[in-house]
């Protein structure tokens, strides 16, 4: 297949519309523009990270079907790339069906992964992948019944949320009412259905980055990570695994991404218990834990995503050494955050830093990530942690 890319701002331009403009989208935009792609970024607030590097942007709620439809008709993109789950996916399906543009990876994939119910039913009921016990509930009465059926401890999540919003663990009867209220507050589309999952005493969890492209399917080395209340704090690559567990992880990832179809990077989240693998979730886009690939691989997940969606070849992915990432988490209320002590933070060899440029913080927000490469995973994690801790924040 021959791929051609024209000149930005002319009739020959290859145009990509990015739905969601966070830190992951920012890196995708940078990689797309290396190929001369014209990029338009969307988000619900001004000056989001990807907007700062895109050719132009629109402030729009992507859950507003009419507004999303209006922007797509206005811009006439060749490719639409969702960076978040909260999108009016029926609109994407309309444009895909009309063959007006390519939806990454597919409109069906965006619809299924927009909520945890669609993807969990696909994995467990259609593909037969092992998962933790689960039940869905739409009302508080159904929720209480689901908790008793699944048993305690159990984990509660809105079917539409990210970064741990609305997620909590129920340890006893006293937690049930609080968990329901918190889940209703944390959903991306407001109140609604939740998933109740049996607590899994896993040995570790991984993200298996899987790349579907014109030449087939490629896999990155497994990424281990630490989450707090469902939100990523640290990641490292490669995560040591037994050969059996590694083989099963690849088969699970191939199965779920083949079912979703299309091209691009998928972040498949899996629980590992000895040699056993349980499916957790999948994101049809680069994954926050995959930010480690900016230092661990010759081609980051963002470079791989750009290549895949443009129909360009994916060579053998080269892992360049034990590497880790550690987030820079800021808590407070400010539209004027400053970062200091950067000379000291970046004084060690094989360390890097990404400051996302988010316009403000209200509460707790991920504002950057520290990266380190070392002789071992322990060494790399220590480097990344030291860089993150050395960065000072003023507001």
PALOTOR-659507 format. One record per residue (C-alpha): residue in one letter; x, y, z. Coordinates in nm, 4 decimals, m for minus. Each point is the difference from the previous one (the first is absolute). Last residue first. Example, Ala and Ser with C-alpha at 12.3 -4.5 7.8 and 13.67 -1.06 7.14 Angstrom:
BEGIN
+----+----------+----------+----------+
| aa |        x |        y |        z |
+----+----------+----------+----------+
|  S |   1.3670 |  m0.1060 |   0.7140 |
|  A |  m0.1370 |  m0.3440 |   0.0660 |
+----+----------+----------+----------+
//
This chain:
BEGIN
+----+----------+----------+----------+
| aa |        x |        y |        z |
+----+----------+----------+----------+
|  X |   0.1144 |   2.8542 |   4.2726 |
|  X |   0.3481 |  m0.1430 |   0.0499 |
|  X |   0.1183 |  m0.3527 |  m0.0760 |
|  X |   0.3459 |  m0.1463 |   0.0549 |
|  X |   0.1398 |  m0.2799 |  m0.2137 |
|  X |   0.2412 |  m0.2131 |   0.2036 |
|  X |  m0.2623 |  m0.2596 |   0.0913 |
|  X |  m0.0770 |  m0.0786 |  m0.3656 |
|  X |   0.3679 |  m0.0306 |  m0.0888 |
|  X |   0.0647 |  m0.2230 |   0.3000 |
|  X |  m0.2944 |  m0.2267 |  m0.0827 |
|  X |   0.1167 |  m0.0397 |  m0.3596 |
|  X |   0.3513 |  m0.0912 |   0.1149 |
|  X |  m0.1235 |  m0.2454 |   0.2637 |
|  X |  m0.2309 |  m0.1662 |  m0.2492 |
|  X |   0.2897 |  m0.0406 |  m0.2432 |
|  X |   0.2303 |  m0.1493 |   0.2652 |
|  X |  m0.2657 |  m0.2470 |   0.1157 |
|  X |  m0.0799 |  m0.0902 |  m0.3620 |
|  X |   0.3678 |  m0.0719 |  m0.0570 |
|  X |   0.3084 |   0.1648 |  m0.1502 |
|  X |  m0.1882 |   0.3269 |  m0.0378 |
|  X |  m0.2373 |   0.2149 |  m0.2031 |
|  X |  m0.2043 |   0.2808 |   0.1523 |
|  X |  m0.3075 |   0.2036 |  m0.0858 |
|  X |  m0.1840 |   0.2676 |   0.1994 |
|  X |  m0.3606 |   0.0856 |  m0.0874 |
|  X |  m0.1951 |   0.3223 |   0.0114 |
|  X |  m0.3121 |   0.1751 |   0.1233 |
|  X |  m0.2151 |  m0.2842 |   0.1351 |
|  X |  m0.2779 |   0.1762 |   0.1909 |
|  X |  m0.1323 |   0.0239 |   0.3551 |
|  X |  m0.2478 |   0.2677 |   0.1087 |
|  X |  m0.0454 |   0.2768 |  m0.2543 |
|  X |   0.3082 |   0.0225 |  m0.2215 |
|  X |   0.0767 |   0.2318 |  m0.2866 |
|  X |   0.0882 |   0.0568 |  m0.3636 |
|  X |   0.1555 |  m0.3421 |  m0.0586 |
|  X |   0.3491 |   0.0468 |  m0.1427 |
|  X |   0.0832 |  m0.3716 |   0.0006 |
|  X |   0.3443 |   0.0160 |   0.1563 |
|  X |   0.2010 |  m0.2933 |  m0.1359 |
|  X |   0.3290 |  m0.0909 |   0.1667 |
|  X |   0.2945 |  m0.2165 |  m0.0954 |
|  X |   0.2651 |  m0.2063 |   0.1749 |
|  X |   0.2789 |  m0.2108 |  m0.1474 |
|  X |   0.2772 |   0.1834 |   0.1871 |
|  X |  m0.0800 |   0.1789 |   0.3288 |
|  X |  m0.0232 |   0.3801 |   0.0129 |
|  X |  m0.3579 |   0.0233 |  m0.1218 |
|  X |  m0.1639 |   0.0807 |   0.3329 |
|  X |   0.2924 |   0.2194 |   0.1040 |
|  X |  m0.0362 |   0.2257 |  m0.3024 |
|  X |  m0.3814 |  m0.0144 |   0.0286 |
|  X |  m0.0100 |   0.1474 |   0.3507 |
|  X |  m0.3275 |   0.1701 |  m0.0925 |
|  X |  m0.3458 |  m0.0529 |  m0.1443 |
|  X |  m0.2599 |   0.2751 |  m0.0148 |
|  X |  m0.3801 |  m0.0296 |   0.0274 |
|  X |  m0.1978 |   0.3110 |  m0.0900 |
|  X |  m0.3644 |  m0.0986 |  m0.0374 |
|  X |  m0.0184 |  m0.1176 |   0.3606 |
|  X |  m0.1840 |  m0.2189 |   0.2480 |
|  X |   0.2031 |  m0.2638 |   0.1823 |
|  X |   0.1525 |  m0.3428 |  m0.0474 |
|  X |   0.2660 |  m0.0789 |  m0.2580 |
|  X |   0.1041 |  m0.3505 |  m0.1042 |
|  X |   0.3216 |  m0.0430 |  m0.1947 |
|  X |  m0.0260 |  m0.3547 |  m0.1316 |
|  X |   0.2761 |  m0.2600 |   0.0135 |
|  X |   0.1269 |  m0.1848 |  m0.3067 |
|  X |   0.2377 |  m0.2945 |  m0.0271 |
|  X |   0.2598 |  m0.1626 |  m0.2226 |
|  X |   0.2039 |  m0.3205 |  m0.0303 |
|  X |   0.1821 |   0.0210 |  m0.3343 |
|  X |  m0.0327 |   0.0911 |  m0.3684 |
|  X |  m0.3121 |  m0.1922 |  m0.1021 |
|  X |  m0.0049 |  m0.0255 |  m0.3798 |
|  X |  m0.3317 |  m0.0352 |  m0.1833 |
|  X |   0.0487 |  m0.1978 |  m0.3215 |
|  X |  m0.1137 |   0.2301 |  m0.2789 |
|  X |  m0.3514 |   0.1453 |  m0.0265 |
|  X |  m0.0831 |   0.1035 |  m0.3553 |
|  X |  m0.2076 |   0.3098 |  m0.0790 |
|  X |  m0.3801 |  m0.0130 |  m0.0341 |
|  X |  m0.0463 |   0.3461 |   0.1483 |
|  X |  m0.1763 |  m0.1466 |   0.3042 |
|  X |   0.2872 |  m0.2406 |   0.0619 |
|  X |   0.2823 |   0.2509 |  m0.0370 |
|  X |  m0.1594 |   0.2517 |   0.2353 |
|  X |  m0.0816 |  m0.2688 |   0.2572 |
|  X |   0.3565 |  m0.1363 |  m0.0132 |
|  X |   0.1451 |   0.3479 |   0.0538 |
|  X |  m0.2359 |   0.0455 |   0.2950 |
|  X |   0.0840 |  m0.3412 |   0.1481 |
|  X |   0.3636 |   0.1084 |  m0.0117 |
|  X |   0.2343 |  m0.1180 |  m0.2768 |
|  X |   0.3569 |  m0.0803 |   0.1089 |
|  X |  m0.1498 |  m0.1236 |   0.3256 |
|  X |   0.0488 |   0.0589 |   0.3750 |
|  X |   0.0202 |   0.3800 |   0.0173 |
|  X |  m0.3274 |   0.1158 |  m0.1546 |
|  X |  m0.1256 |  m0.3548 |   0.0602 |
|  X |  m0.0535 |   0.0877 |   0.3687 |
|  X |  m0.3025 |   0.2049 |  m0.1111 |
|  X |  m0.1630 |  m0.3409 |  m0.0499 |
|  X |  m0.1613 |   0.0160 |   0.3451 |
|  X |  m0.2246 |   0.2745 |  m0.1410 |
|  X |  m0.1107 |  m0.2219 |  m0.2871 |
|  X |   0.0079 |   0.0668 |  m0.3746 |
|  X |  m0.3370 |  m0.0641 |  m0.1664 |
|  X |  m0.2723 |  m0.2650 |  m0.0188 |
|  X |  m0.0021 |  m0.0397 |   0.3801 |
|  X |  m0.0489 |  m0.3515 |   0.1337 |
|  X |  m0.1133 |  m0.1244 |   0.3405 |
|  X |   0.0491 |  m0.2776 |   0.2580 |
|  X |   0.0760 |  m0.3370 |  m0.1621 |
|  X |   0.1294 |  m0.2645 |   0.2407 |
|  X |   0.3244 |  m0.1895 |  m0.0586 |
|  X |   0.1315 |  m0.3084 |   0.1782 |
|  X |   0.3667 |  m0.1030 |   0.0253 |
|  X |   0.0342 |   0.1378 |   0.3526 |
|  X |  m0.2925 |   0.2387 |   0.0348 |
|  X |   0.0243 |   0.2730 |  m0.2648 |
|  X |  m0.2689 |   0.2661 |  m0.0476 |
|  X |  m0.0255 |   0.1477 |  m0.3507 |
|  X |  m0.0461 |   0.3453 |  m0.1528 |
|  X |   0.0082 |   0.0183 |  m0.3818 |
|  X |   0.1152 |   0.3409 |  m0.1279 |
|  X |  m0.0748 |   0.0072 |  m0.3721 |
|  X |   0.2164 |   0.1793 |  m0.2583 |
|  X |  m0.1329 |   0.0629 |  m0.3493 |
|  X |  m0.1884 |  m0.1655 |  m0.2841 |
|  X |  m0.3495 |  m0.1464 |  m0.0265 |
|  X |  m0.1514 |  m0.3045 |   0.1649 |
|  X |  m0.1823 |  m0.0333 |   0.3324 |
|  X |  m0.0134 |  m0.3798 |  m0.0105 |
|  X |   0.3616 |  m0.0181 |  m0.1167 |
|  X |   0.0907 |   0.2246 |   0.2940 |
|  X |  m0.1695 |  m0.2310 |   0.2518 |
|  X |   0.1521 |  m0.3214 |  m0.1367 |
|  X |   0.3519 |   0.1344 |  m0.0583 |
|  X |   0.0140 |   0.1398 |   0.3527 |
|  X |  m0.1234 |  m0.3255 |   0.1537 |
|  X |   0.2511 |  m0.2003 |  m0.2064 |
|  X |   0.2846 |   0.2356 |   0.0953 |
|  X |  m0.0858 |  m0.0205 |   0.3686 |
|  X |  m0.0263 |  m0.3793 |  m0.0239 |
|  X |   0.3499 |  m0.0248 |  m0.1440 |
|  X |   0.1434 |   0.2323 |   0.2639 |
|  X |  m0.1666 |  m0.1969 |   0.2781 |
|  X |   0.1454 |  m0.3254 |  m0.1305 |
|  X |   0.3472 |   0.1473 |  m0.0543 |
|  X |   0.0038 |   0.1331 |   0.3551 |
|  X |  m0.0048 |   0.3754 |   0.0330 |
|  X |   0.2448 |   0.2827 |   0.0805 |
|  X |  m0.1546 |   0.3417 |  m0.0763 |
|  X |   0.2056 |   0.1678 |  m0.2722 |
|  X |  m0.0620 |   0.2871 |   0.0402 |
|  X |  m0.1069 |   0.2118 |   0.2956 |
|  X |  m0.3002 |   0.2001 |   0.1123 |
|  X |  m0.0788 |   0.2328 |   0.2892 |
|  X |  m0.2989 |   0.2015 |   0.1258 |
|  X |  m0.2968 |  m0.1159 |  m0.2086 |
|  X |  m0.3493 |   0.0699 |   0.1334 |
|  X |  m0.2350 |  m0.2764 |   0.1152 |
|  X |  m0.0023 |   0.1076 |   0.3629 |
|  X |   0.3809 |  m0.0073 |  m0.0067 |
|  X |   0.1489 |  m0.1899 |  m0.2922 |
|  X |   0.3451 |  m0.1547 |  m0.0303 |
|  X |   0.1253 |  m0.1318 |  m0.3321 |
|  X |   0.1658 |  m0.2779 |  m0.1936 |
|  X |   0.0413 |   0.0378 |  m0.3757 |
|  X |   0.0318 |  m0.3063 |  m0.2221 |
|  X |   0.2418 |   0.0217 |  m0.2968 |
|  X |  m0.1667 |   0.1556 |  m0.3021 |
|  X |  m0.2086 |  m0.2114 |  m0.2347 |
|  X |  m0.0533 |   0.0077 |  m0.3763 |
|  X |  m0.3065 |  m0.0938 |  m0.2073 |
|  X |  m0.0252 |  m0.0212 |  m0.3793 |
|  X |   0.1750 |   0.1887 |  m0.2817 |
|  X |  m0.2531 |   0.2808 |  m0.0413 |
|  X |  m0.0084 |   0.0591 |   0.3737 |
|  X |  m0.1385 |  m0.1295 |   0.3281 |
|  X |   0.2313 |   0.0905 |   0.2889 |
|  X |  m0.0416 |  m0.1650 |   0.3412 |
|  X |   0.1235 |   0.1578 |   0.3223 |
|  X |  m0.0415 |  m0.2613 |   0.2715 |
|  X |  m0.0605 |   0.1927 |   0.3199 |
|  X |   0.0814 |  m0.2088 |   0.2998 |
|  X |  m0.1307 |  m0.0929 |   0.3413 |
|  X |   0.1813 |  m0.1724 |   0.2862 |
|  X |  m0.0354 |  m0.2992 |   0.2305 |
|  X |  m0.3780 |   0.0251 |  m0.0141 |
|  X |  m0.2323 |  m0.0274 |   0.3003 |
|  X |  m0.3064 |   0.0794 |  m0.2114 |
|  X |  m0.2936 |   0.1745 |   0.1679 |
|  X |  m0.3281 |  m0.0981 |  m0.1633 |
|  X |  m0.1233 |   0.2733 |  m0.2291 |
|  X |  m0.3102 |   0.2182 |   0.0302 |
|  X |  m0.0664 |   0.1995 |  m0.3173 |
|  X |  m0.2029 |   0.3193 |   0.0086 |
|  X |  m0.2924 |   0.1419 |  m0.1967 |
|  X |  m0.0877 |   0.3673 |   0.0065 |
|  X |   0.0531 |   0.3451 |   0.1393 |
|  X |   0.2067 |   0.2461 |  m0.2003 |
|  X |   0.1431 |  m0.0579 |  m0.3475 |
|  X |   0.3607 |  m0.0360 |   0.1129 |
|  X |  m0.1019 |  m0.1914 |   0.3132 |
|  X |   0.1577 |   0.1126 |   0.3277 |
|  X |  m0.2928 |   0.1370 |   0.1991 |
|  X |  m0.2161 |  m0.3110 |  m0.0406 |
|  X |   0.2950 |  m0.2179 |   0.0974 |
|  X |   0.0507 |   0.2032 |   0.3170 |
|  X |  m0.3660 |  m0.0363 |   0.1009 |
|  X |   0.0080 |  m0.3778 |  m0.0543 |
|  X |   0.3266 |  m0.0375 |   0.1923 |
|  X |  m0.1359 |   0.2000 |   0.2953 |
|  X |  m0.3116 |  m0.2164 |   0.0219 |
|  X |   0.2001 |  m0.3227 |  m0.0073 |
|  X |   0.2897 |   0.0863 |   0.2327 |
|  X |  m0.1741 |  m0.0809 |   0.3304 |
|  X |  m0.0854 |  m0.3477 |  m0.1282 |
|  X |   0.3731 |  m0.0854 |  m0.0047 |
|  X |   0.3143 |   0.0141 |  m0.2150 |
|  X |  m0.1366 |   0.1813 |  m0.3046 |
|  X |   0.2743 |   0.1399 |  m0.2228 |
|  X |  m0.0351 |   0.3253 |  m0.1928 |
|  X |  m0.0135 |   0.1417 |  m0.3515 |
|  X |  m0.1906 |   0.3194 |  m0.0838 |
|  X |   0.2946 |   0.1481 |  m0.1877 |
|  X |   0.2876 |  m0.2504 |  m0.0183 |
|  X |   0.1730 |   0.1682 |  m0.2928 |
|  X |  m0.2990 |  m0.0686 |  m0.2269 |
|  X |  m0.3775 |  m0.0260 |   0.0122 |
|  X |  m0.2948 |  m0.1587 |  m0.1794 |
|  X |  m0.1233 |  m0.3290 |   0.1506 |
|  X |   0.0283 |   0.1698 |   0.3394 |
|  X |   0.2301 |  m0.2109 |   0.2175 |
|  X |  m0.0457 |  m0.2133 |   0.3138 |
|  X |   0.2611 |  m0.2453 |   0.1309 |
|  X |  m0.0823 |  m0.2923 |   0.2268 |
|  X |   0.1010 |  m0.1229 |   0.3441 |
|  X |  m0.2566 |  m0.1342 |   0.0490 |
|  X |  m0.2370 |  m0.2236 |  m0.1924 |
|  X |  m0.1034 |  m0.0113 |  m0.3656 |
|  X |  m0.3643 |  m0.0810 |   0.0805 |
|  X |  m0.0217 |   0.2280 |   0.3064 |
|  X |   0.1553 |   0.2858 |  m0.1959 |
|  X |  m0.2375 |  m0.0623 |  m0.2906 |
|  X |  m0.3052 |   0.0148 |   0.2283 |
|  X |   0.1126 |   0.3330 |   0.1447 |
|  X |   0.0525 |   0.1309 |  m0.3529 |
|  X |  m0.3382 |  m0.1165 |  m0.1222 |
|  X |  m0.1605 |   0.1928 |   0.2879 |
|  X |   0.2195 |   0.3022 |  m0.0727 |
|  X |  m0.1131 |  m0.0030 |  m0.3609 |
|  X |   0.1773 |  m0.0765 |  m0.3281 |
|  X |   0.2115 |  m0.2987 |   0.1030 |
|  X |   0.2499 |  m0.2161 |  m0.1862 |
|  X |   0.1632 |  m0.3207 |   0.1244 |
|  X |   0.3537 |  m0.1375 |  m0.0030 |
|  X |   0.2170 |  m0.2985 |   0.0955 |
|  X |   0.3630 |   0.0685 |  m0.1048 |
|  X |   0.0786 |  m0.0745 |  m0.3623 |
|  X |   0.0961 |  m0.3019 |  m0.2096 |
|  X |  m0.0371 |   0.0514 |  m0.3746 |
|  X |  m0.2867 |  m0.1872 |  m0.1652 |
|  X |  m0.0090 |   0.2169 |  m0.3110 |
|  X |  m0.3736 |   0.0683 |  m0.0093 |
|  X |  m0.1012 |  m0.0067 |   0.3682 |
|  X |   0.3137 |   0.1070 |   0.1834 |
|  X |   0.1771 |   0.2355 |  m0.2402 |
|  X |  m0.3028 |   0.1401 |  m0.1849 |
|  X |  m0.2017 |   0.0296 |   0.3208 |
|  X |   0.2861 |   0.1843 |   0.1678 |
|  X |   0.0434 |   0.2330 |  m0.2986 |
|  X |  m0.3626 |   0.1056 |  m0.0168 |
|  X |  m0.0499 |   0.0304 |   0.3747 |
|  X |   0.3127 |   0.2038 |   0.0644 |
|  X |  m0.1213 |   0.2922 |  m0.2051 |
|  X |   0.1518 |   0.1925 |  m0.2887 |
|  X |   0.1855 |  m0.3179 |  m0.0913 |
|  X |  m0.2830 |  m0.1496 |  m0.2030 |
|  X |  m0.0961 |   0.3220 |  m0.1791 |
|  X |   0.3589 |   0.0979 |  m0.0819 |
|  X |   0.0660 |  m0.3500 |  m0.1330 |
|  X |  m0.3140 |   0.0103 |  m0.2131 |
|  X |   0.1080 |   0.3336 |  m0.1519 |
|  X |   0.3305 |  m0.1582 |  m0.1011 |
|  X |   0.3682 |   0.0452 |   0.1057 |
|  X |   0.0008 |   0.2861 |  m0.0617 |
|  X |  m0.2921 |   0.1313 |  m0.2082 |
|  X |   0.0762 |   0.0447 |  m0.3710 |
|  X |  m0.1855 |   0.2789 |  m0.1797 |
|  X |  m0.3054 |   0.0717 |  m0.2165 |
|  X |  m0.0640 |  m0.3684 |  m0.0633 |
|  X |  m0.3725 |   0.0643 |   0.0707 |
|  X |   0.0117 |  m0.2854 |   0.2498 |
|  X |   0.3077 |   0.1514 |   0.1624 |
|  X |  m0.1632 |   0.3419 |   0.0220 |
|  X |  m0.3117 |  m0.1406 |   0.1667 |
|  X |   0.2027 |  m0.2262 |   0.2320 |
|  X |   0.1956 |   0.3008 |   0.1254 |
|  X |  m0.3297 |   0.1723 |   0.0789 |
|  X |  m0.1182 |  m0.3083 |   0.1898 |
|  X |   0.3194 |   0.0283 |   0.2064 |
|  X |  m0.1051 |   0.3218 |   0.1718 |
|  X |   0.3351 |   0.0120 |   0.1789 |
|  X |   0.1049 |  m0.0571 |   0.3607 |
|  X |   0.2546 |  m0.2786 |  m0.0503 |
|  X |   0.3028 |   0.2224 |  m0.0576 |
|  X |   0.2740 |   0.0386 |  m0.2638 |
|  X |  m0.2268 |  m0.0666 |  m0.2991 |
|  X |   0.1798 |   0.0304 |  m0.3370 |
|  X |  m0.2081 |   0.1113 |  m0.2986 |
|  X |   0.1717 |  m0.0463 |  m0.3384 |
|  X |  m0.0440 |   0.1700 |  m0.3384 |
|  X |  m0.1412 |   0.3084 |   0.1688 |
|  X |  m0.2827 |   0.2098 |  m0.1515 |
|  X |   0.0565 |   0.2982 |   0.2335 |
|  X |  m0.3489 |   0.1514 |  m0.0080 |
|  X |  m0.1907 |  m0.3281 |  m0.0273 |
|  X |   0.2040 |  m0.1429 |   0.2894 |
|  X |  m0.0598 |   0.3152 |   0.2048 |
|  X |  m0.3767 |  m0.0010 |  m0.0573 |
|  X |  m0.0342 |  m0.3719 |   0.0825 |
|  X |   0.1831 |   0.0531 |   0.3300 |
|  X |  m0.2240 |   0.2953 |   0.0839 |
|  X |  m0.3178 |  m0.1912 |  m0.0826 |
|  X |   0.1057 |  m0.3104 |   0.1915 |
|  X |   0.0957 |   0.1846 |   0.3197 |
|  X |   0.2088 |  m0.2667 |   0.1784 |
|  X |   0.3060 |   0.1542 |  m0.1674 |
|  X |  m0.0569 |   0.3176 |   0.1970 |
|  X |   0.1643 |   0.2638 |  m0.2178 |
|  X |   0.2926 |   0.2394 |   0.0029 |
|  X |   0.1471 |  m0.0161 |  m0.3490 |
|  X |   0.3663 |  m0.0133 |  m0.0985 |
|  X |   0.2608 |   0.0988 |  m0.2549 |
|  X |   0.3320 |  m0.1224 |  m0.1358 |
|  X |   0.0532 |  m0.2169 |   0.3082 |
|  X |   0.2878 |   0.0612 |   0.2454 |
|  X |  m0.1735 |   0.1994 |   0.2766 |
|  X |  m0.3348 |  m0.1670 |  m0.0720 |
|  X |   0.1560 |  m0.3319 |   0.1050 |
|  X |   0.0593 |   0.1317 |   0.3536 |
|  X |  m0.3443 |   0.1607 |   0.0540 |
|  X |  m0.0013 |   0.3745 |  m0.0646 |
|  X |  m0.3763 |   0.0440 |   0.0306 |
|  X |  m0.2416 |  m0.2542 |   0.1457 |
|  X |  m0.2403 |  m0.2614 |  m0.1374 |
|  X |   0.2512 |  m0.1481 |  m0.2405 |
|  X |   0.0705 |  m0.0200 |  m0.3723 |
|  X |   0.3290 |   0.0056 |  m0.1913 |
|  X |   0.0455 |   0.0525 |  m0.3755 |
|  X |   0.3143 |  m0.1476 |  m0.1559 |
|  X |   0.1499 |   0.0532 |  m0.3471 |
|  X |   0.2453 |  m0.2848 |  m0.0617 |
|  X |   0.3521 |   0.0906 |  m0.1074 |
|  X |   0.1522 |  m0.3335 |   0.1003 |
|  X |   0.1671 |   0.1338 |   0.3158 |
|  X |  m0.3371 |   0.1647 |   0.0592 |
|  X |  m0.1520 |  m0.3363 |   0.0803 |
|  X |   0.2600 |  m0.0660 |   0.2715 |
|  X |  m0.0578 |   0.3363 |   0.1692 |
|  X |  m0.3779 |  m0.0497 |  m0.0187 |
|  X |   0.0273 |  m0.3444 |   0.1624 |
|  X |   0.2117 |   0.1473 |   0.2814 |
|  X |  m0.2637 |   0.2646 |   0.0699 |
|  X |  m0.2758 |  m0.2605 |  m0.0133 |
|  X |   0.1606 |  m0.1863 |   0.2886 |
|  X |   0.0261 |   0.3212 |   0.2008 |
|  X |  m0.3645 |   0.0903 |  m0.0509 |
|  X |  m0.1724 |   0.1321 |  m0.3125 |
|  X |  m0.3074 |  m0.2142 |  m0.0587 |
|  X |  m0.1494 |  m0.0792 |  m0.3394 |
|  X |   0.2922 |   0.0481 |  m0.2408 |
|  X |  m0.1008 |   0.0863 |  m0.3573 |
|  X |   0.2651 |  m0.1060 |  m0.2514 |
|  X |   0.0414 |   0.1641 |  m0.3403 |
|  X |   0.2324 |  m0.1214 |  m0.2770 |
|  X |   0.0508 |   0.3145 |  m0.2043 |
|  X |  m0.0286 |  m0.0066 |  m0.3810 |
|  X |  m0.2500 |   0.2870 |  m0.0217 |
|  X |   0.2475 |   0.2189 |   0.1854 |
|  X |   0.0373 |   0.1002 |   0.3637 |
|  X |   0.2514 |  m0.2778 |   0.0740 |
|  X |   0.1783 |  m0.1550 |  m0.3028 |
|  X |  m0.0823 |  m0.3490 |  m0.1197 |
|  X |   0.0549 |  m0.3474 |   0.1418 |
|  X |   0.0219 |  m0.3102 |  m0.2178 |
|  X |  m0.0232 |  m0.3657 |   0.0994 |
|  X |   0.0499 |  m0.2856 |  m0.2469 |
|  X |  m0.1373 |  m0.3389 |   0.0987 |
+----+----------+----------+----------+
//
